[in-house]
Amino acid sequence: MTLTLNKDKGLIVQKIGSDLVIFDSERSELLTLNETAASIYKLIKKGLDEETIAQKIAKDYVISEEKALEDIRGLVEKMKKRKILL
């Protein structure tokens, strides 16, 4: 599935250490992504689909593709609820 960032949102994205902080100025909400979630966000931003991201995350973090895909889908669901992803 192709993932699309919501470019109409007033998002401010800032890297702090290994974390990524996303501030939604429209809703005054803050989302902090750990290193792994930040990597997933960057791959989504590059336009990669869930399966391709899962392959890269599995390789980089030495986990199964199934576990990577489960984690990605959890993050995607959270980002869709916050309207960060369409």
N, C-alpha and C positions, 0 to 999 in steps of 0.2 A: 504494500500500500504506500502510495506517495504521501509524504507529510508536508504540509505547507504552513509556514509561519504567518501569523496575522500581521501584515505590514501596516494595517490601518490603526493598530493599537499604539498608544504612546508609551512604548517600552524603552527603558534605559537598561542597558546590559553592561555590567562592570565585572572584571576579573579581580578577585581578592584572594591572593595566595593561590591555592589549587582549586578554590571554589569559584563559581560564577553566580552573581547576584542579578536577578531580573526584577526591576521595579516597574510596575504597571501604574503609570501616573493617572490614568483614567479611573482606576478603582482604588488607588492608594494601597496597593498590595505588593508585598515583597516575596519573592521565591528565591531561596538559596539552593543551588545545585552543588552537590559534592563533585569530586574530580571525575568520577565515572559518569554521572548525569551531565556534567559539563561537556564531556567528550561526546555524549549522545546528542546534546543540543547542537554542538558544532557540526556534527555529521548531518543532522536534520537541516541545518542552515545551508549546507552544501547541496541539498536536494536529494540525498540518498533515501532509499526506501527502508522499511523496517528490517527486512531480511538481510540486506547488504550491511546495514549498521550492526546487526546482530553478529554477522561474520567477523567484522572488524573488532567489535568489542570482545568477542570470545577469544580472538587471537591475542589482542593487547592485554587482556586481564586473565588469560588462561582459565577460562570457564567454558562450559558447554554452550553451544549456540542456542539450545532450548532455554537455558537459564538466562542468557543474554536477552533473548527475545521476550521472555516473561518480564524482565526488568524494564526493557524498552517500552513495552506495552503499558506497564504501570505508570511510567513517566509521561508517556503520550496522553494517557487518560487524564492525569492530573493537569497537564498543560492545556488540554482541550477544555476542561471544566473552567479553567481560568482565562479562556479565550486567547491564549498565547499561540495555540495551533488551531487551524481551521479544520 
